């Protein structure tokens, strides 16, 4: 499965447009990550625990999008867009959504 943020792929022709495919993942921050992140914020540096959680959520959202495209018969997803939003009480959860256009490339 070819994944790209562009609308075309050089040297390839789009033979079929299947439409938009999406994937979403919502992660919640737990108390231990929150405590560690607070310490990191005070002393400076990056919060590896949050970064890993966001990467995991992004990968889940992309994988869901790929599975949806495969189910349609697509071999590529074009114009991919990733969005990150905070949700829930006190913005305690993060949603990652992946969207793109499923196509068949020749």
N, C-alpha and C positions, 0 to 999 in steps of 0.2 A: 504494500500500500504506500503510494507516494503521498506525502503530506507537504503542503507549501502554503505560504501566506500570499502568494501571488495569484493573479486571476488566470494566468496561462502558464504553460510549460514550454519553453523553447524547444522546437523540433518535434513537438507532439500535437496531435489534433484531437480535440474533444469530439467524440462520436455520440455520446449520450450524456445528458444532464439528468441526474436523478433528484436533485433538489437539496435542500438544506438538511444537514445532519447535526445533531448536538450531543453533548455529553456534559454531565454535571457531577460535582462532588462537593459535599459540605463537610467541613472538619470543625470540630470543637476543640478549644484549648483546654487542657486540664490544669489543675492547680499547680502541679510540679513545674510544668512548662512556664506558667505565669510567674511563679516565684523566680525561676532561673532568668526569665526574660527581664524581670524587674531589676535583678542584680546586674545583668548585662547592661541595661539602660543606665544604671547609676555609674558603673565603672567604665562604660564604653565598650564598643565591639559589636560583633554580630551575634544574633540569636540563632545558633545552629539548630536548635530544637524546632523553632518556628519555620525556619527555612526548609528543613526536611519535611515538615508537615505540608507546607505549601507545594513543594515539589511532588510529594506523593499525591496530593489532591489534583494537581495539574495532570499527572500521568494517568490517574483514574479517569478524569474527564476526557482526555484525549483517547484513551482506550475505548471508552463507551462510544465515542464518536466514530472511531474506526469500525467497531462492531456493527454499528448502525449502517455505515456505508457498505460494508461487506454484505450485509443482509439484502441490500438493494442490488448488488452485483457490480458495485463500483470498484475501480482499481486505483483511484486517487481522490484526495480531498483538497480542493483549492480554496483560496481566500479565507484561510483559517484565522479566527480571531479568538483570543483568550481574554476573559474578563474576570476580575477579582472583586468581590463585594463582601462587606461585613453584614452579618445578620444577627438576629436574636437580641435578647436582653443584654444591655451594656455592650453590644457588638461583640459578643463572646464566641461567635462562630464565623467562619470564612467560607464563602462559596466560590468555587472556580467553575466557570462554564467555558466550554470549547464549542465553537460553531464553525461550520464550513460548508462548502458545496460539494456534494458527492458527484463524481463524474466517471465516465469510462474514457480512458485515453487510448488512442491507437498508436 
